Amino acid sequence: ATEEVPLEVLEENLPLEWESFPQYLDKVEKTPCSVNTMTLFGHAAVRRYVMGADSIAREATQAEVNQMVQLAEEGMNAGAWGVSTSYSPHHIDGSGGHVPSFFANDDESVALAVAVGRCGRNTFALNPRSKREGISDGDKALMSRLAEASGVTISWNDFGAGAANWLGTIEFMEEEIRQGRDVRVVARCQPAESRFTAGQISPLYSGDADWREFCGLERA
């Protein structure tokens, strides 16, 4: 599933007519759409592509890491803005288990972050393991290492309402930036379990007549 969109819905409405990331970008380019897009190359997807079923069972070999880096660089050279990954235990795949990137060691993520800088891109985005409980010392050390090794912005997701030890987390990022390591966070102001559906009027779009009309349509 993708943000709780069932896999069968994605397969029915968005046929996967590509294999490589450059092919995906070609598909986006040819799709009539009025929304500007900035894409990130997905660690979980490339890990499954390279390792198959082992992607959710073990750490990668050096040869497999090298292949992931090669494909990531191919994607960024084609237009991806950076790389994204997730260690969050709350992110699950279509089988109900953890996404492949959850099983990666730190060295694997560092190799991908270094590739971002080597390609002249600027963003390595991640969901840390401890984002809901309060950022752990281990996650802080990983983000610091990623920033130091790559020289790019480490953007983690997300810093929400009621975050544990929020002041300590802000102080950590401020100190990282003072030391030349650009660690930043995506901030939000709603609870983590907010639900957004077509059956309700979201305050984000409540002023839009087309959205109000859409929400009033009968459900199939």
N, C-alpha and C positions, 0 to 999 in steps of 0.2 A: 504494500500500500504506500501511497505518497500523501503524507499529511492527511491520512484517513480516507483518501479516495481509493475505493476498492480496485484491485488490479484488473478485474473484468471490465470495469467502467473505462479505465485507461485504454485497454486493448480494443474496446469497441469504438471509442471515440477518437483515439490517437494511435493509429496503426504505426508500429515501429518499422519504418521503411528505411532505416539506416543502421549501420554497424559501427562506424567510426565517429569520433566527435566532429571532424570536419564535415562528414556527411550530414550529421545532425544540424550543424550550422547552415549548411546549404538548404536543408528543409525549412529552417526558420526563416531564412532569407526569402524563400519562394512562397511563403505562406502570407496571404493578405492579412495584415494586422496593423492596427493603429497604435500598438503599445511598443515603446522602446524596450529593448532587452539587453541585459548585460549578463553573460553566462559565466558560470564557474564550472571547471572540470571536476567531476565527481569521483572521489577516492573509492567509495563503496562500489560504484559501478565498475570501475577499472579493475578493482581487486577481484571481483567475481569473474570478469572477462578473462583475466590472466590465470586465475587459480581454480576456477570452476567450483565444485563442491567443497574443496579444501579451503576456500576463502572464509568459511564460517567454522573452521575446525582447527586452524593452526597458524603459526607465524609464517611469513613469506621467506623464501630463500633469497639470497642476494641476487640471483639471476632473475627471479620474479620481480623483485623490487626494481631492478634495472629496466625490466620491460614496462612496468607501470610508469616509471619516470619517462621513458621514451615516448609512450603514448600520451602522457600528460603534456610533454613539450610539443608534441604534434598538435594537440588540441589548442594549446595557448598560441602557437605560431599561426594557427588558423583563425584565432580571434577570441578564445576564452580569456577572461580577465584574470583568472587565477585558479586556485584549487580549493575545494571544500571537502571537509571530512567530518565524521561524527564518531565519538566514543561514548555517546549517551546511551545508557541502558534502556532508555525510554523509546528509542528509535528502533522500530521493528520492520522486517521485510515481509514479503507476501506470504511466507510460510509461518509467520508468527514469532520468529526468532530474531536475534540481534542482526543488524546490518553488518556486511562484511568488514567495514572499517573498524568496527568495535574490537576485532580480534588482532588488529595491527599493533606492532610494538612501536615505541617512540622513534626508533631509528628510521622506520619506514615513512612515517609522517615527516620527519626532518628531511629525508631525501626528496620528498615531493615539494616541501616548502623551499628548499634550496633551488629546485628547478624553476619555481615561480620567479625568483630573483634573477636566475640565469637567463630567463626568457624576456626579461625587462617588464614583467608584470608587477602588480603591487599588492595583491591580496591573497592571504591564506586564511580561509574561514574554517572554524571548527566549533563543534558542540562538545564541551568538556564532559567528562564522566560525572563530575560533582556539581553541575550547574544548578540543580534544584536544591541541593542540601547546603550550598555555600561552597565557593571554590576552595578546593583542598590545596595543601602545600604542594602535592605532587602535580596537580594541574597547573598551578602557578609556575612551577619549575619547568614543565613542558612548554608552556607558552613563552616563557623567557628564553628557553633554548631555541625554539622555532624562530623567534625574532632575531636572536643573535646570529644564528647560522644563515638565515636567508636574507636579512636586511630589508624585508618587506613588512607590511602591516599585518599583524595577527588580529583578526576580527573574530571574537567569540560570541556565541549566541546562547542565551540571552540574559540580560540583567533586568529582571522584572519586579513588579510590585511585591513588596514584602520579602525581598531577597535576604537570605541569611548573611549576617556580617557585611552588610552593604558598604559601610564606611571603610572597613578594612580592605574590601575589594577595590574601592576607588583609590585608596592610598597605594595599594599594590600597583595599579596601572599608572598612577601619576609618577611613582618612583621608576617604573620601567621606562617611561617616556623620558624622564630626566637622564636616565642612563643610556639613552639612544636606542632603546628597544621599543618599537611602536606597537604596543599591545592595547587594543581598544575593544569596546563591547557594543553590541546592538542592544539598545535599551527599549523597553516597552512599558506601557502604563496600565495594562490590563492583566488580570490573573492568568496564569499559565493554562488553565483549563477552559478558557473562553471558547464558546462554540459559535461558528459563523455558518449559517445555512440560508438557502433561498426561501425558507419558510418564515423568516423574520426580517424586519427592517433594521439594517445596521445603521448606527449613527454615522458611519463613514460615508454612506451613500444616500442617506435619508433625504437630502436636498435635491437628488437627481430624479427627474420625472420618469425617465426610462427605467431606472431601477425599481421605483415604486410600482410601475406598471408590471414589470416582470414578476415581482413578488406577489402580485395579485392574480397571476395566472393559475388556472386549475392544474393540479398535479396529475401526471399520467398514471 
